[in-house]
Amino acid sequence: MKDFAGTKTLVRLALRRDRVLIPLWIVVFAGMAASSAQASIELYPDVQSRVEAAETANSSPALVSLYGRIWDPTSLGELSLFKLTSFGALLVGLLAAMLVVRHTRTEEETGRLELLSAGVIGRYAAVTAALLVSGLTVVLVGLLTALSLIGVGLPAAGSLAFGLTWISGGLAFAGIAAVIAQLTEGARTANGLVAIVLGISYVLRALGDSAADGSTQWASWLTPIGWAQQIRPFASDRFAVALLPLALLAVLVFAAFALLRRRDVGAGLVRPRPGPAVAAAWLRSPLALAWRLQRGALYGWTFAFLLLGFLVGNIASNVDGFVSSESAKEMIQKLGGVQEITDAFLSTEMGVMGLLASAFGIQAALRLRSEETALRAEPLLATGITRTSWLASHVVMALSGTGILILAGGLGSGISSGAELGNMGRQVPPMLAAAAVQLPAIWIVTALVVLLFGLAPKLVTGAWVLFGFFLLIGQFGPLFDPPDAVMDISPYAHTPRLPGSDFSATPVIWLTATAAVLLLTGATTFRRRDIG
């Protein structure tokens, strides 16, 4: 058992480091499911309204590909949560995988694990601790979600089955991340590979659901996300399917331990390739270096946003049929827009894209801190490069990157919805405008990272806490009608709701000015503090 020595200590250390982030995301996931269920109870009060909505959803290839099929049209629970079954399993899987990478590969990359290994820390302790912390997190997410669904009035068996879908997805991808962490030398590369596996898994699940006759359903059984969906909560509640991800987890843990024995601490089994010799010719500025460091992530996010835009635009053409009752239309309009229901839906979904783009902005701006802690910033600043230019290079990448993402989403939505409605020329410009007005709020969130980086660099990851808070009050606040003062805390609450409402330049100007002040304050304080 000496290979597992120190596991308990590392678990306690990981829980202490994530004592804010883990509870926050547990509450976000559980609150998201409970809010969706509570809203749907009011939207679909009788069986007839549920069947109509379910048949409309199942008849839309875009909806089925994005969220999956509704197996029981009469089930209130399934109709309430079908958007969160496979998609939620993907998000929980991403959370679980990132926790594993954070407490394994990131610890090795920064050199902290090597220092700890000089003490009484066994060979398998770090991986085991990371898997335990990640597994505990997803189990708590699933259990708390199930209890919240029971609390709003959904059947207990279906609620537990739904929680199990998220648990199974999270455990499977925690195991996948443990294996990937043994292959690469960098945490960012590991997270990128995890994202690719998640994307492939979701695409295979979508392929399996795409054929109405079920001829491609076999593809769903090839992926952990497909297994999670095949549990079919609130329909047949097939708990036995959860044995598949558990078996996969056992195999992956064994594989991760076997691979761990074949490498040195800090190294990966797959050695990174040296950069091309011509790279030095154009890496003559901090901005060029920042672009090279972040371009891979930007390419991937841009493709994902463009695809998401196409799906949203396709779904928008069927919104009138999907929410046929007046109460449903009122709820959608309350969540995101005014005037016609299609514009209200597009406005709501564009706001969601704005939140997702903010996540990229946070990630890109946090590269400043990772470069500093990895001792790569100090050698650069020892040359003729100034602090301001180095900071500005990554800030420009974060701000421009979020702009590219949200505009790609707007362009995809405009093209797709315009093609479905037969008037692309009329749809594309409004959707690009709806995307552009999201930018000031996104930039404020990015600027908060820069402010924390300058004022209190050790607390810079607290930007994710602020983001989670904005997400909670922005997405779930309207369902509970909190005071306006609470809603106004979120910058997203002041974004004009386009398309479908009149544009007002005043909030856009104020949001942009606030972002500029935060950026300037962060840059000024960074110039006055010590590096490291």
C-alpha angles and dihedrals in degrees: 000000000000090000088066097045113133095021093125091051092051091048090054091047092050093048091050092050092049097037090123104033098049097051090043095055092043089056092044094054095044092045092049092055095043093048092050091050094047092050093048093052088063095041098051108033097161138041095249093058090048094050092049092050093045093050091049091050094047091049092057111084090198093054093045092049093047101042109008135247127308105234099188112038092191095055115105091194095054093045090049095051109025089106090056101043104082095012091050091048088054092052094046089047090053091050092049093047094048091051091053093048091045094055097040118027096025091051090052094045092054093046095240094116092053090055091049091047089061086071130052097309119133126223095253097037099097096048092044093049092048092050092048093050092045093045093048090051096052092044090054090047091053096044096045090046091051091049092048091052091050087049093058091051107267121138115278096228093050092045092053090047090051091051088050091056090060093043093051093049092047095049093048094052092043086061092046090052091050090058094044090050088063093053103052135054097213131063092218091054090049092050090047092053090047090052090051092051090048091050093049090048092052093046091051089050090051090049090052092054097041099084113077091207092055094242092134098041090109088075091065090060091060096069138056090234090054090050090051091053092046089064082077101203116210089014113063098337096219100192093171091071088071088072089074097065090042090055090047090051091054092051093046094049090052089049092048091052091048092050091045090061091057099058141056125248109275094017131098129218089238109058116217116247118246114252120259116274091235091061092085090060094067101026091090100124137047090244092056090051092048089050092051092049095049106029095093093056091045092053092051095045092047092053091048092050092048090051091046090051091053091051094047092049091050092050092047091067089061099042095100090059095042095055102035099152121085092235091056092051091050091052094050091048090050091053099050124349154355140245115028120026094234092056090046091053093047091048091052094048092047088055089053089051088052090056091049091049089052088059089059090048091054092047093048094047092047087063085081091065095042091052090050097048092045088057093240095115097058096060090050093050090049087069127063092289112113126220091244095054093046092049092044092053094062093038090054090050091051096047097042092041093056089048092053092048098049093044090050088053092048092048092050092048092049094048094045098044091041091053091049094046093042096240111088095159090059096045104046100061095049091048092050088050090048088052095046094054089059092065101081092056091045090050092052090058090048090047090054088061090053091047092052090045090057100039105032112004093179089062096047094111086063084086086081089057091053090047091052090050092051089048092053098049094038100049102031103024096083090057092062100034100230122186116289090242090064094048092048092062090077115077089214090065090069097050114114111252103239136208104034104031138065117276118242119193095196099079091042091054093046093047092049092048091049091052090050092051092049091049093048092049092049092049093048094050092045090057090055101047132077122262117247 
